[in-house]
Amino acid sequence: MSNKHRRSPIDLNDGVVELAHGAGGSAMTMLISEIFYPAFNNDLLLQQNDQAIFNVDTGKLAFATDSFVVSPLFFPGGNIGSLAVNGTINDIALGGATPLYLSASFILEEGFPLKKLVIIAKTMGACAHAAGVKIITGDTKVVERGKADGVFITTTGIGVIRNQTVLSANQIMPGDCVILSGEIGDHGVAILSKRENLNFETNIISDQAALHELIQLILEVGGDHIRVMRDPTRGGLASALNELAEKSDVGFVINENKIPINSSVAAACEFLGLDPLYVANEGKLIAVVAPSAAADVLTAMRSHPLGYQAEIIGVAIEDSRFFVQMITRIGGRRIIDHLSGELLPRIC
């Protein structure tokens, strides 16, 4: 094609997403080549095929996908891009796998500023690079104004399990210890404070992070004594424990005094009428561990920057009702039930 027929380079500073950017023609090609290829730069992606073909080490594969519709798109501690990459990395790693590759699919709204899309893409590329993961394929669609909310992202991940690790809730037994990696509620309160323009005495930052290195450390120390791991995202700690209880046919007793929580987050939850046990987290995990290994795993977790606040917060018990109970700060007990409805919509 001669130069006079080529489309002018897109304006990444003042330009906006147009319907043509999702139409499959030159505008779409330019959007991908000027924003996504530089941000996700790697050899597999730059093959520029409709698929990515790659070799994997001998072992089992882990596969996960998740969609992200968080509002607002930018929040203290991250943005929708970092959330999409780190969230899918965590889903893979919590199964005992080493994350390898991601795909990224974008639903863009007509009129969305390109300079914001550049920031999101660069953040995704940086998070993937920091985790040793490559974004190797994807898709872009554009919808009319009012048909979306700026950007929706779906990420899919593949990882490899190189050993005989089996992590499953049905392995939990009475007496197993529940270890929480750190303070709860940071992400949900950070999102809500930004969404509602709330100002607190201290800036509450989302905890979103890639947990694969912490998870690998836990597995190295705990080995076969690790029953299962979960990240308490939507629905928070309470929902994650209820899910584990029902899948393992046990109950849990947790101690409120042992649950780490930032004082500013606790105050914000009290002000907003929220129970922090149900508030979303994006950089924390729960590990259920055989009692013989719990102390060693706790020590190892505390040696890592993402687990230095870890605590043994409870224990699995025999309970045909599969209840999650909490010993309160004043010594009473309360049932921690499933979340009813949506506590905080558009949180991830």
C-alpha positions in Angstrom: 0.0 0.0 0.0 1.4 3.4 -0.9 2.1 5.9 1.9 -0.7 8.3 0.7 -3.3 5.6 1.5 -2.0 4.7 4.9 -3.8 5.9 8.0 -2.1 8.6 10.1 -0.5 7.5 13.3 -3.0 7.6 16.2 -2.7 10.4 18.7 -1.9 8.7 22.0 -2.1 11.9 24.0 -5.4 13.4 23.0 -7.0 10.7 20.8 -9.9 8.5 21.9 -11.1 5.0 21.0 -13.2 5.0 17.9 -15.5 2.3 16.5 -13.0 1.9 13.7 -10.5 0.6 16.3 -12.6 -2.5 16.7 -13.5 -3.0 13.0 -10.6 -5.2 12.0 -9.1 -2.7 9.5 -6.1 -0.4 9.5 -7.3 1.6 12.6 -7.5 -1.6 14.6 -4.1 -2.7 13.4 -2.5 0.6 14.4 -4.2 0.5 17.8 -2.7 -2.9 18.5 0.7 -2.1 17.0 1.1 1.2 18.8 -0.3 0.4 22.2 -0.4 -3.4 22.9 2.6 -4.7 21.1 5.0 -2.2 22.8 3.4 -2.8 26.2 3.4 -6.6 26.1 6.5 -7.0 23.9 7.7 -10.6 23.6 8.7 -13.1 20.9 5.5 -15.1 21.0 3.2 -12.1 20.8 5.1 -10.6 18.0 4.6 -13.6 15.8 1.3 -11.8 15.2 -0.8 -14.9 14.5 -4.3 -15.6 15.6 -2.9 -18.0 18.1 0.3 -18.4 20.1 2.2 -21.7 19.8 4.6 -22.6 22.5 6.3 -25.5 24.3 5.7 -26.4 28.0 7.8 -28.4 30.4 6.7 -31.9 31.3 4.0 -31.8 33.9 0.3 -30.9 34.4 -1.1 -27.7 33.1 -3.2 -25.3 35.1 -5.7 -23.1 33.2 -7.8 -20.1 34.5 -9.8 -17.2 33.1 -11.3 -14.1 34.7 -13.0 -10.9 33.6 -12.4 -7.5 35.2 -15.0 -4.7 35.3 -13.7 -2.7 38.3 -15.1 0.8 38.8 -13.2 3.2 39.0 -10.6 2.0 36.5 -7.8 3.7 38.4 -7.6 3.4 42.2 -5.0 3.8 45.0 -2.5 1.0 44.5 -3.2 0.0 40.9 -5.7 0.0 38.0 -7.8 -2.5 36.1 -4.7 -3.6 34.1 -2.6 -4.6 37.2 -5.7 -6.2 38.7 -6.3 -8.3 35.5 -2.7 -9.6 35.3 -2.1 -10.2 39.0 -5.6 -11.7 39.6 -5.1 -14.4 36.9 -1.5 -15.1 37.9 -2.8 -15.8 41.4 -5.6 -18.1 40.2 -2.9 -20.2 38.4 -0.4 -20.1 41.3 -2.9 -21.1 44.0 -3.3 -24.5 42.2 0.4 -25.1 42.8 1.4 -24.1 39.2 4.1 -21.8 37.9 2.3 -19.2 35.7 3.7 -19.0 32.2 1.5 -17.2 29.7 -1.6 -14.9 29.6 -4.0 -13.8 27.0 -5.8 -10.4 27.3 -9.1 -9.5 25.7 -10.3 -5.9 25.8 -13.8 -4.5 25.4 -13.3 -0.8 24.8 -16.0 1.9 24.8 -16.0 4.4 22.0 -14.6 7.7 23.2 -12.3 6.2 25.8 -9.1 8.3 26.0 -6.1 6.5 24.3 -3.7 8.0 26.9 -5.5 6.1 29.6 -5.5 2.9 27.5 -1.7 3.3 27.1 -1.3 3.5 30.9 -3.4 0.4 31.5 -1.5 -1.5 28.8 1.9 -0.5 30.1 0.9 -1.4 33.6 -0.2 -4.9 32.4 3.1 -5.3 30.6 5.1 -4.3 33.6 3.2 -6.6 36.0 3.6 -9.5 33.6 7.3 -8.8 33.2 7.8 -8.6 37.0 6.1 -12.0 37.4 8.1 -13.6 34.6 4.9 -14.1 32.6 4.3 -13.2 28.9 1.0 -11.9 27.5 1.1 -13.7 24.2 -2.3 -13.3 22.5 -5.5 -11.4 22.9 -8.4 -9.7 21.2 -9.9 -6.2 21.0 -13.5 -5.1 20.5 -15.0 -1.7 20.5 -18.7 -0.9 21.5 -20.7 2.3 21.1 -20.7 5.0 23.7 -22.8 4.1 26.7 -22.5 0.3 26.0 -19.6 -0.2 28.4 -17.8 1.7 31.1 -14.5 2.6 29.5 -12.7 -0.7 29.5 -13.5 -4.3 30.4 -10.6 -6.8 30.4 -10.7 -10.6 30.3 -7.4 -12.4 31.0 -6.7 -16.1 30.7 -3.7 -17.8 32.1 -1.7 -21.1 31.6 0.8 -22.5 34.1 2.6 -25.8 34.6 2.7 -28.0 37.7 6.1 -29.6 37.6 5.8 -31.8 40.6 3.1 -34.0 42.2 1.5 -31.2 44.1 -2.3 -31.7 44.7 -4.1 -28.9 46.4 -7.8 -29.5 47.0 -10.4 -28.6 49.7 -11.4 -32.2 50.1 -8.0 -32.9 51.7 -8.8 -30.7 54.7 -9.1 -32.6 58.0 -10.2 -31.6 61.5 -7.2 -30.1 63.3 -5.7 -28.4 60.3 -4.6 -24.8 60.8 -5.9 -21.8 58.8 -3.2 -19.3 58.0 -4.0 -15.8 56.6 -1.2 -14.0 54.8 -2.0 -10.5 56.0 -4.4 -7.6 56.6 -7.9 -7.9 55.1 -10.2 -5.4 53.4 -7.6 -3.1 51.9 -8.7 -3.5 48.3 -12.4 -3.2 48.8 -12.1 -0.1 50.9 -9.6 1.5 48.5 -12.0 1.0 45.6 -15.0 2.3 47.6 -13.1 5.4 48.9 -12.1 6.3 45.4 -15.5 5.6 44.0 -17.3 7.7 46.6 -14.6 10.4 46.9 -14.2 9.6 50.6 -11.3 11.0 52.5 -9.8 9.1 55.5 -7.0 10.2 57.8 -4.6 7.9 56.0 -4.6 6.9 52.3 -5.9 3.3 52.0 -4.1 1.4 49.3 -5.3 -1.7 47.4 -3.4 -4.8 48.3 -3.5 -6.1 44.7 -0.3 -8.1 44.0 1.0 -11.2 42.3 1.3 -13.9 45.0 3.2 -16.6 43.0 6.5 -16.2 44.8 4.9 -16.4 48.2 2.9 -19.4 47.1 6.0 -21.2 45.9 7.7 -20.5 49.2 4.7 -22.0 51.1 4.9 -25.1 48.9 8.6 -25.5 49.3 8.3 -25.4 53.1 5.0 -27.2 53.6 5.1 -29.7 50.8 2.4 -32.3 51.1 1.2 -30.7 54.4 -0.4 -27.9 52.4 -4.1 -29.0 51.9 -5.4 -26.1 49.9 -4.9 -22.4 49.2 -7.5 -19.7 48.3 -7.5 -16.0 47.7 -10.3 -14.2 49.6 -11.4 -11.9 46.7 -15.0 -11.1 46.1 -17.0 -11.9 49.3 -13.8 -11.7 51.4 -12.4 -13.9 54.0 -15.9 -15.1 55.2 -17.0 -16.3 51.8 -13.7 -18.1 51.1 -13.9 -20.0 54.4 -17.5 -20.9 53.8 -16.6 -22.2 50.4 -13.8 -24.3 51.8 -16.0 -25.7 54.6 -18.7 -26.9 52.2 -16.2 -28.5 49.8 -14.3 -30.3 52.6 -17.2 -31.3 54.9 -15.6 -29.7 57.9 -16.3 -26.5 59.9 -13.9 -23.8 60.9 -13.4 -21.8 64.1 -11.5 -18.6 63.7 -10.3 -16.1 66.3 -11.2 -12.4 65.7 -8.2 -11.3 67.7 -5.9 -13.1 65.3 -7.3 -11.6 62.1 -4.9 -8.8 60.9 -6.6 -5.6 59.8 -5.3 -2.1 59.2 -6.8 0.3 61.8 -7.8 2.7 59.0 -9.6 0.0 57.1 -11.4 -1.1 60.3 -12.5 2.5 61.0 -13.6 3.0 57.4 -15.7 -0.2 57.5 -17.3 0.9 60.8 -18.1 4.3 59.3 -19.6 2.7 56.1 -21.4 -0.1 57.9 -19.4 -2.8 56.3 -18.2 -6.1 57.9 -14.5 -6.4 56.9 -14.8 -10.2 56.8 -16.8 -9.8 53.6 -14.7 -7.0 52.0 -12.6 -8.1 48.9 -8.9 -8.6 48.9 -6.6 -8.9 45.9 -3.2 -9.6 47.4 -3.9 -12.0 50.3 -4.3 -15.8 50.6 -5.6 -18.4 53.0 -3.5 -21.6 53.4 -5.0 -24.6 55.2 -2.0 -26.6 56.6 -1.6 -29.7 58.6 -0.8 -28.8 62.2 2.6 -30.4 62.2 3.8 -28.0 59.5 1.8 -24.8 60.5 4.6 -23.2 62.5 7.2 -23.7 59.8 4.9 -22.4 57.1 4.0 -19.4 59.2 7.6 -18.5 59.7 8.3 -18.8 56.0 5.4 -16.6 55.1 6.5 -13.9 57.5 9.9 -13.9 55.8 8.3 -12.7 52.5 7.2 -9.1 51.9 3.7 -10.2 51.0 3.3 -12.4 54.0 5.0 -10.6 56.8 1.7 -10.0 58.7 0.7 -13.7 58.4 -1.2 -15.2 61.3 -2.7 -18.6 62.2 -6.3 -17.4 62.5 -8.2 -20.6 63.2 -8.6 -24.4 62.9 -10.7 -26.9 61.0 -13.2 -28.9 63.2 -15.6 -31.7 62.8 -19.0 -30.2 62.0 -21.7 -31.9 60.0 -23.3 -28.4 59.4 -20.1 -27.0 57.9 -20.4 -23.8 59.9 -17.7 -21.1 60.1 -17.7 -19.8 63.6 -15.8 -16.9 65.0 -14.6 -16.3 68.6 -15.2 -12.6 69.1 -12.9 -10.2 70.8 -15.1 -10.3 74.0 -15.1 -14.1 74.1 -18.5 -14.9 72.5 -19.2 -16.9 69.3 -20.9 -15.9 66.1 -21.7 -17.8 62.9 -20.0 -16.3 59.9 -22.4 -17.1 57.1 -22.2 -16.8 53.3 -22.5 -13.3 51.9 -26.1 -12.5 51.0 -26.2 -10.5 47.8 -23.5 -8.2 46.5 -21.7 -6.2 49.2 -19.6 -4.0 46.9 -20.3 -4.3 43.1 -17.7 -3.7 40.4 -14.8 -4.5 42.9 -12.7 -6.4 40.4 
